[in-house]
Amino acid sequence: MNTMKPHPASSRPITAFVRSWLAAICLPAMAAAPIAAGEAVFPQETWERWESPEAAGFTTGGLERIESWLKAQDTTGLVITINGKIAYEHGDTERVSYVASVRKSILAMLYGIYHDRGEIDLDLTLAEMGIDDHQSLSDAEKRATARHLILSKSGVYHPASNTGDNLGDAPERGSQEPGSYFLYSNWDFNAAGTVFETQTGVNLFDALDQELARPLGMRHFDRDRHRKGGNPDRSVHPSYHMHFSTLDMARLGHLALREGNWDGRQLISREWMRKMTSPLTPAAEINPESRRENRPWAGYGFMWWVWDGDHNTGPFKGAYAATGFRGQFITVLPALDMVIAHKTVLEDGNRVNSEDFWEFLEIVAKAHSKGNTTD
């Protein structure tokens, strides 16, 4: 059943509406962020909404294909924004639940904030920071840096405190020099959380609250829901579980779309945001091979998946995504000035497979009037 919410008429003056509409349809492929902060639209306590999805540029046939896909899925909540206003909404977008590996991409944003302030040095080694684990790391492994961790290239193949990665496909320990080999590893990501707290002296969830949830005006954020997990007998570096509503996930996506700017305030430097969402590891160098097969479009930045190579074109030019287990996604399409926040509530047994979601992104892009015309 279509649960799209109504789109009340805007109360802004017509001149402001025309400006925002022109901005939405005339942006160059990579120019979402350079819009002057005074012209861009940002959510306040609530989000502004387009009068209808069609007013935001969706075609009638395209909307039918979107709704057909949703009927076949376990989607809990979906928010699509264009130029900072909600163009399409489905399901319960206020319900807060676990976002799985989306946490890693959010940590990368926190890294940017503290790196910009000079409080994180990406080139400090594990040895210099006193980072170790149950199975003592070798001298070679301790040469890995904070940068290698957020690139998932540490060369450390120690067991992680939680599953959901590719450590089962890791090369032999000690066989890869730090920085030389990408492997999607929760040891790297969890150790990156430890390094964040070691270098900044700030609890990761307190930083999340103070540096992102409050400045972005998240309506459903609850600091007490966020707890560390994993098995401490496997690794001393815990996972850092995060919980958001779909609407608040969309706020994070909009911050990324605007390259760290939030309503005139630069929360994260554009330099960091551009590097974080660039293919620092090209798609051809992603390991193991099964990941290349399942995500042929995907290179990797700082804990964000990035459209790369021949896939980095048209509506997906400059695109990137935060992805999590069974249906947690924040996708940013700068060429369409669009953010797509999607989630399932895992506690209810819901799931949306990644392969199905990549198909959905194609449906959404083609459903927009610019989707087949963007250079």
Sequence and secondary structure as in RCSB ss.txt:
>XXXX:A:sequence
MNTMKPHPASSRPITAFVRSWLAAICLPAMAAAPIAAGEAVFPQETWERWESPEAAGFTTGGLERIESWLKAQDT
TGLVITINGKIAYEHGDTERVSYVASVRKSILAMLYGIYHDRGEIDLDLTLAEMGIDDHQSLSDAEKRATARHLI
LSKSGVYHPASNTGDNLGDAPERGSQEPGSYFLYSNWDFNAAGTVFETQTGVNLFDALDQELARPLGMRHFDRDR
HRKGGNPDRSVHPSYHMHFSTLDMARLGHLALREGNWDGRQLISREWMRKMTSPLTPAAEINPESRRENRPWAGY
GFMWWVWDGDHNTGPFKGAYAATGFRGQFITVLPALDMVIAHKTVLEDGNRVNSEDFWEFLEIVAKAHSKGNTTD
>XXXX:A:secstr
           S HHHHHHHHHHHHH  TT STTS TTTS    SS  B S TTTTTB HHHHHHHHHHHHTS  
 EEEEEETTEEEEEEE SS  EE TTHHHHHHHHHHHHHHHTT   TT BHHHHT   SS   TTGGG BHHHHH
HT        SS SSSGGG   TTSS TTS     HHHHHHHHHHHHHHH S HHHHIIIIIITTTT SS  GGG
  EES TTT SS EE  EE HHHHHHHHHHHHTTTEETTEESS HHHHHHHTS SB GGG SSHHHHHH TTEEE
SSSSEEE GGGSSGGGTT EEEEETTTEEEEEEGGGTEEEEEE  GGGT    HHHHHHHHHHHHHHBTTTTT  
